[in-house]
Amino acid sequence: MNDDFAWFSRRRVVVGGVALAAIVVLLGLLSVTTASNTVAVSRLGSRTVTTGIAELRPLACSTMTLTVLLKGTGNISGSNSAELILAARGAAKITGGGGNDCIVGGADATDIDGGAGTDVCIGAPAVKYKGCETTITR
């Protein structure tokens, strides 16, 4: 009976070893298959949006037809076009010029002059406004 038991134990070891080897081979093949698959690049999760004057103008200027975007610091002077003027920090004096302008003064704006035309001027309460048909303080 011991010989039968020994044969049975050797058989279990051999069968277990073969099964383990088969699993190792299958896992190896699976990793090779996975590593060789390539996924094409897609633009599914991304999009490009062009931001124009219409998207940048404040709500107070939404009915205006603005054709030029002017932004900057220091003293800013517009032209005779209908402009959206966005003044950054450090812009002290802003002049719209001759068109119907939408002027947004920066934190350091001291003077906003809309000039000729129908102008909307947006700035701090301490700003000196001139030539602005609509004045909005923030």
Secondary structure, DSSP 4 states (H G I P E B T S, - for coil): -HHHHHHHHHHHHHHHHHHHHHHHHHHHHHHHHHHH-------TT-------HHHHS-GGGTTS---EEEEESSSEE--SS-EEEEEPTT--EEE--SS--EEE--TT--EEE--SS--EEEE-TTSEEES-SEEEE-
